[in-house]
Amino acid sequence: MVELFNRWFQRHFSDPQIVFLVVFLILAFTVVLVFNDTLAPVFAAIVISYLLEGLVVFFNRWIDKRFYSVILVFVGFLTAFLITLFIITPLLWEQVTDLIKDAPKYIEQGRQLLLQLPSNYNYISEEYVIELIAMIQSEVTSLGKDVLTFSLSSIQSSITIMIYLILAPLLVFFFLKDKEKIIGWFLGFFPNDTQLSTKVWEEMDQQIGNYVRGKFWEITIVSVICYITFSLLGLKYSLLISLLVGLSVVVPYIGATVVTIPVALIAFFQWGWTTDFAWLMLAYGIIQALDGNVIVPLLFSEVVNIHPVAIIVAILFFGGLWGFWGVFFAIPLGTLVNSVIQAWPSIPPESDKASVTSAQ
């Protein structure tokens, strides 16, 4: 058994490059896992820098110095950031407040509908409906406590949030401005012979950049289309629901299914079983079809496709480790694992060596 393990180890870990890659990945995953909350502004700035790097390269074709391209792109980003912070966020918060105020009315409407089920459907007992209502009320009460706790904790951490809002844009600027210096400093800790790590990094750099930019534009396009459609149809909380639909694309397959529930519930509580409800759900279905069959193929044509089962497993695994960021980066992280496996060199066993030698 020991000899078998030694052969396996020599076959897969005899190359120093492999040992370095394994140690580096373990350290990187450990740092992200342990310092996830502390380094949140850094992670956010890295993501935003990936988003903006494409624009910097685009403007750099006409502007000689990269610094001027960085200034131009950063000013645009800062403008969009301030508009989001001082215009869109208050509107969004207003709709969240309205939804919380209207929640008791919607809960009562739902309770009345559930009480009518035994009279409309003989196979549904009244006891079952009463138990279901009690369970829903318990969940709503628990959710209300969680919201209150979150509100109190958010008040306590408001100073931290303000610091993050200041630090993140500053980090974005320096990541864009001093990109080459930062990468050079980082590579200074690497050994000279890192062909395997370089191969994996070059592939992942392209894949993560394409994925982050594509996912950002998908969220933006879907949110804008939903907001225009929902506003024209007169749906309440259109901005809030549109943002939820846009963010749902972060989680492939699962997100679209889950977000359909609040869309359908709010439309039903507002209009009931009417033609307005039918038109809204038809428009929503068309948007989801356009996203899956038009927007995604156009934006992610250069991203390596992996099997849906692998995507779901990656979402569950990395989401459980790192929450939102794990879900957001589930696909590129899954691609990273696949790239490491594909690039992993191995020394053939002695029997294979002998056959190769004899053939020569």
C-alpha positions as CSV (number, residue, x, y, z in Angstrom):
1,M,0.0,0.0,0.0
2,V,2.8,2.4,0.9
3,E,4.7,1.5,-2.3
4,L,1.5,2.1,-4.3
5,F,1.1,5.5,-2.7
6,N,4.8,6.4,-3.3
7,R,4.4,5.5,-7.0
8,W,1.3,7.7,-7.3
9,F,3.0,10.6,-5.5
10,Q,6.1,10.3,-7.7
11,R,3.9,10.2,-10.8
12,H,1.9,13.3,-10.0
13,F,4.0,15.4,-7.6
14,S,7.6,14.9,-8.7
15,D,7.7,18.2,-10.7
16,P,8.5,21.2,-8.4
17,Q,6.2,23.3,-10.5
18,I,3.3,21.1,-9.5
19,V,4.2,21.4,-5.8
20,F,4.4,25.2,-6.1
21,L,1.0,25.4,-7.9
22,V,-0.6,23.2,-5.2
23,V,0.8,25.3,-2.4
24,F,-0.1,28.6,-4.0
25,L,-3.7,27.5,-4.6
26,I,-4.1,26.2,-1.1
27,L,-2.7,29.5,0.3
28,A,-4.9,31.6,-2.0
29,F,-8.1,29.7,-1.0
30,T,-7.2,29.9,2.7
31,V,-6.7,33.6,2.5
32,V,-10.0,34.2,0.8
33,L,-11.8,31.8,3.1
34,V,-10.4,33.3,6.3
35,F,-10.3,37.0,5.4
36,N,-13.5,37.1,3.3
37,D,-15.2,39.8,5.3
38,T,-12.0,41.8,6.1
39,L,-10.8,42.0,2.5
40,A,-14.3,42.6,1.0
41,P,-13.4,46.0,-0.5
42,V,-10.3,44.5,-2.1
43,F,-12.3,41.7,-3.7
44,A,-14.9,44.1,-4.9
45,A,-12.2,46.4,-6.3
46,I,-10.6,43.5,-8.2
47,V,-13.9,42.6,-9.8
48,I,-14.6,46.2,-10.8
49,S,-11.1,46.5,-12.1
50,Y,-11.7,43.5,-14.3
51,L,-14.8,45.2,-15.6
52,L,-13.1,48.5,-16.4
53,E,-9.9,47.0,-17.8
54,G,-11.6,46.3,-21.2
55,L,-12.6,50.0,-21.4
56,V,-9.0,51.1,-20.5
57,V,-7.6,48.9,-23.3
58,F,-10.2,50.2,-25.7
59,F,-9.5,53.9,-25.1
60,N,-5.8,53.2,-25.0
61,R,-5.9,52.5,-28.8
62,W,-6.5,56.2,-29.4
63,I,-4.8,57.6,-26.3
64,D,-1.0,57.1,-26.1
65,K,-0.6,57.0,-22.4
66,R,-2.4,54.4,-20.3
67,F,-2.7,56.9,-17.4
68,Y,-5.0,59.2,-19.4
69,S,-7.2,56.2,-20.4
70,V,-7.4,55.2,-16.7
71,I,-8.4,58.7,-15.7
72,L,-11.2,58.8,-18.4
73,V,-12.5,55.4,-17.5
74,F,-12.3,56.1,-13.7
75,V,-14.2,59.4,-14.0
76,G,-17.0,57.5,-15.9
77,F,-17.0,54.8,-13.2
78,L,-17.1,57.4,-10.4
79,T,-20.0,59.2,-12.1
80,A,-22.0,55.9,-12.4
81,F,-21.1,55.0,-8.8
82,L,-22.4,58.4,-7.5
83,I,-25.6,58.2,-9.5
84,T,-26.2,54.7,-8.1
85,L,-25.4,55.8,-4.6
86,F,-27.5,59.0,-4.5
87,I,-30.2,58.5,-7.0
88,I,-30.9,54.8,-7.7
89,T,-30.3,53.6,-4.1
90,P,-32.8,56.0,-2.5
91,L,-35.5,55.0,-5.1
92,L,-34.7,51.3,-4.4
93,W,-34.9,51.8,-0.6
94,E,-38.3,53.6,-1.0
95,Q,-39.7,50.6,-2.9
96,V,-38.3,48.2,-0.3
97,T,-40.1,50.3,2.4
98,D,-43.3,50.3,0.5
99,L,-43.1,46.5,0.1
100,I,-42.6,46.1,3.9
101,K,-45.6,48.3,4.6
102,D,-47.8,46.3,2.2
103,A,-46.6,42.9,3.3
104,P,-49.3,42.5,6.0
105,K,-52.0,43.1,3.4
106,Y,-50.5,40.6,1.1
107,I,-50.1,38.0,3.9
108,E,-53.8,38.4,4.7
109,Q,-54.8,38.0,1.0
110,G,-52.8,34.9,0.9
111,R,-54.4,33.6,4.1
112,Q,-57.9,34.1,2.7
113,L,-57.0,32.3,-0.5
114,L,-55.6,29.4,1.4
115,L,-58.7,29.2,3.6
116,Q,-60.8,28.8,0.4
117,L,-58.9,25.8,-0.8
118,P,-60.8,23.1,1.2
119,S,-64.2,24.3,-0.3
120,N,-62.8,24.4,-3.8
121,Y,-60.8,21.2,-3.7
122,N,-62.2,18.3,-1.7
123,Y,-58.9,16.4,-1.5
124,I,-57.4,19.3,0.6
125,S,-58.3,19.1,4.2
126,E,-59.0,22.2,6.4
127,E,-56.5,20.9,9.0
128,Y,-53.7,20.8,6.5
129,V,-54.5,24.4,5.4
130,I,-54.5,25.6,9.0
131,E,-51.1,23.9,9.6
132,L,-49.8,25.4,6.4
133,I,-50.9,28.9,7.5
134,A,-49.4,28.5,10.9
135,M,-46.1,27.4,9.3
136,I,-46.1,30.4,7.0
137,Q,-46.9,32.8,9.8
138,S,-44.0,31.3,11.8
139,E,-41.6,31.7,8.9
140,V,-42.8,35.3,8.3
141,T,-42.3,36.1,12.0
142,S,-38.8,34.6,11.9
143,L,-38.0,36.6,8.7
144,G,-39.3,39.8,10.4
145,K,-36.9,39.2,13.3
146,D,-34.0,38.6,10.9
147,V,-34.8,41.8,9.1
148,L,-34.9,43.7,12.4
149,T,-31.7,42.2,13.5
150,F,-30.1,43.0,10.1
151,S,-31.4,46.6,10.4
152,L,-29.8,47.0,13.9
153,S,-26.6,45.4,12.8
154,S,-26.5,47.6,9.7
155,I,-26.8,50.7,11.8
156,Q,-23.9,49.6,13.9
157,S,-21.8,48.9,10.9
158,S,-22.7,52.0,9.0
159,I,-19.3,53.5,9.6
160,T,-17.6,50.4,8.2
161,I,-19.8,50.6,5.1
162,M,-18.9,54.2,4.6
163,I,-15.2,53.3,4.8
164,Y,-15.7,50.5,2.3
165,L,-17.5,52.9,-0.1
166,I,-14.5,55.2,0.1
167,L,-11.8,52.5,-0.1
168,A,-13.2,50.5,-2.9
169,P,-13.1,53.3,-5.6
170,L,-9.6,54.3,-4.4
171,L,-8.4,50.6,-4.8
172,V,-10.0,50.5,-8.3
173,F,-8.1,53.5,-9.4
174,F,-4.7,52.2,-8.1
175,F,-5.4,48.7,-9.5
176,L,-6.0,50.2,-13.0
177,K,-3.2,52.8,-12.8
178,D,-0.5,50.6,-11.3
179,K,-1.6,47.3,-12.9
180,E,1.9,46.4,-14.2
181,K,3.6,47.4,-11.0
182,I,1.3,45.3,-8.8
183,I,1.5,42.3,-11.1
184,G,5.3,42.6,-11.2
185,W,5.5,42.9,-7.4
186,F,3.3,39.9,-7.0
187,L,5.3,37.8,-9.5
188,G,8.4,38.7,-7.5
189,F,7.4,36.1,-4.9
190,F,7.2,33.3,-7.6
191,P,10.1,31.1,-8.5
192,N,11.7,31.5,-12.0
193,D,10.4,28.3,-13.5
194,T,6.6,28.6,-13.4
195,Q,5.5,27.4,-16.8
196,L,2.7,25.4,-15.4
197,S,1.4,28.2,-13.2
198,T,1.8,30.7,-16.1
199,K,-0.2,28.5,-18.4
200,V,-3.1,28.1,-15.9
201,W,-3.0,31.8,-15.1
202,E,-3.1,33.0,-18.7
203,E,-6.1,30.9,-19.4
204,M,-7.9,31.9,-16.2
205,D,-7.0,35.6,-16.6
206,Q,-8.8,35.6,-20.0
207,Q,-11.7,33.5,-18.7
208,I,-12.4,35.5,-15.5
209,G,-12.1,38.8,-17.4
210,N,-14.6,37.7,-20.1
211,Y,-16.9,36.2,-17.5
212,V,-17.0,39.1,-15.1
213,R,-17.5,41.7,-17.9
214,G,-20.1,39.4,-19.6
215,K,-22.0,38.8,-16.3
216,F,-22.0,42.6,-15.5
217,W,-23.5,43.4,-18.9
218,E,-26.0,40.6,-18.6
219,I,-27.2,41.8,-15.2
220,T,-27.4,45.4,-16.5
221,I,-29.3,44.5,-19.8
222,V,-31.7,42.2,-18.1
223,S,-32.4,44.7,-15.3
224,V,-33.0,47.6,-17.7
225,I,-35.3,45.5,-20.0
226,C,-37.3,44.3,-17.0
227,Y,-37.6,47.8,-15.5
228,I,-38.9,49.2,-18.8
229,T,-41.3,46.3,-19.3
230,F,-42.6,46.2,-15.7
231,S,-43.0,50.0,-15.6
232,L,-45.0,50.1,-18.8
233,L,-47.2,47.3,-17.5
234,G,-47.7,49.2,-14.2
235,L,-46.2,46.6,-11.9
236,K,-45.5,47.8,-8.3
237,Y,-41.9,47.8,-7.0
238,S,-40.7,47.6,-10.6
239,L,-37.2,48.8,-9.8
240,L,-36.8,46.4,-6.9
241,I,-38.2,43.4,-8.9
242,S,-36.1,44.3,-12.0
243,L,-32.9,44.3,-9.9
244,L,-33.8,41.0,-8.4
245,V,-34.3,39.5,-11.8
246,G,-31.1,41.0,-13.0
247,L,-29.1,39.6,-10.0
248,S,-30.7,36.2,-10.5
249,V,-28.6,35.6,-13.6
250,V,-25.6,35.3,-11.3
251,V,-26.9,31.8,-10.3
252,P,-27.4,29.9,-13.6
253,Y,-30.6,27.7,-13.8
254,I,-31.5,28.2,-10.1
255,G,-31.7,32.0,-10.0
256,A,-34.3,32.3,-12.8
257,T,-36.5,29.7,-11.1
258,V,-36.4,31.2,-7.7
259,V,-36.9,34.8,-8.8
260,T,-40.1,33.8,-10.7
261,I,-41.9,33.3,-7.4
262,P,-41.8,37.0,-6.2
263,V,-42.5,38.3,-9.7
264,A,-45.6,36.0,-9.9
265,L,-46.8,36.7,-6.3
266,I,-46.5,40.5,-6.5
267,A,-48.3,40.5,-9.9
268,F,-51.0,38.2,-8.5
269,F,-51.6,40.3,-5.4
270,Q,-51.8,43.4,-7.5
271,W,-54.1,42.2,-10.2
272,G,-55.3,38.7,-9.4
273,W,-56.2,36.3,-12.2
274,T,-56.6,39.0,-14.8
275,T,-55.3,39.7,-18.3
276,D,-52.8,42.2,-16.7
277,F,-51.3,39.3,-14.8
278,A,-51.2,37.1,-17.9
279,W,-49.5,39.9,-20.0
280,L,-46.9,40.4,-17.2
281,M,-46.0,36.8,-17.0
282,L,-45.9,36.5,-20.8
283,A,-43.5,39.4,-21.0
284,Y,-41.4,38.0,-18.2
285,G,-41.2,34.6,-19.9
286,I,-40.1,36.3,-23.2
287,I,-37.4,38.2,-21.3
288,Q,-36.1,35.0,-19.7
289,A,-36.1,33.3,-23.2
290,L,-34.2,36.2,-24.7
291,D,-31.7,36.1,-21.9
292,G,-31.0,32.4,-22.3
293,N,-31.0,32.2,-26.1
294,V,-29.7,35.6,-27.2
295,I,-28.0,37.6,-24.5
296,V,-26.0,34.8,-22.9
297,P,-24.6,33.3,-26.3
298,L,-23.6,36.8,-27.4
299,L,-21.9,37.8,-24.2
300,F,-20.3,34.5,-23.3
301,S,-19.2,33.1,-26.6
302,E,-15.5,33.2,-25.5
303,V,-16.1,31.7,-22.1
304,V,-15.3,28.0,-21.8
305,N,-18.5,26.0,-21.4
306,I,-18.7,23.4,-18.6
307,H,-21.4,20.8,-18.0
308,P,-24.6,22.0,-16.1
309,V,-24.0,19.4,-13.4
310,A,-20.5,20.9,-12.9
311,I,-21.9,24.4,-12.7
312,I,-24.5,23.4,-10.1
313,V,-21.9,21.6,-8.0
314,A,-19.5,24.6,-8.3
315,I,-22.3,27.0,-7.1
316,L,-23.1,24.8,-4.1
317,F,-19.5,24.3,-3.1
318,F,-18.0,27.8,-3.6
319,G,-21.3,29.5,-2.5
320,G,-21.1,27.5,0.7
321,L,-17.5,28.6,1.2
322,W,-17.7,32.3,0.3
323,G,-21.4,33.3,0.0
324,F,-22.2,35.8,-2.7
325,W,-18.7,36.0,-4.2
326,G,-18.5,32.2,-4.3
327,V,-21.7,32.1,-6.2
328,F,-20.6,34.9,-8.5
329,F,-17.3,33.3,-9.3
330,A,-18.6,29.7,-9.3
331,I,-18.2,29.2,-13.1
332,P,-14.7,30.7,-13.4
333,L,-13.6,28.8,-10.3
334,G,-15.0,25.6,-11.7
335,T,-13.1,26.5,-14.9
336,L,-10.0,27.0,-12.8
337,V,-10.3,23.5,-11.4
338,N,-10.8,22.1,-14.8
339,S,-7.8,24.0,-16.2
340,V,-5.5,22.8,-13.4
341,I,-6.6,19.2,-14.1
342,Q,-6.1,19.5,-17.8
343,A,-2.7,21.2,-17.4
344,W,-1.5,18.9,-14.7
345,P,1.5,16.9,-16.0
346,S,2.2,13.4,-14.8
347,I,5.1,11.2,-15.3
348,P,4.1,7.9,-16.9
349,P,4.5,4.7,-14.9
350,E,7.6,2.5,-15.4
351,S,5.6,0.1,-17.6
352,D,4.6,2.9,-19.9
353,K,8.2,4.2,-20.0
354,A,9.5,0.7,-21.0
355,S,6.9,0.4,-23.8
356,V,7.8,3.9,-25.1
357,T,11.5,3.0,-25.0
358,S,11.1,-0.3,-26.8
359,A,9.0,1.4,-29.4
360,Q,11.8,3.9,-30.1
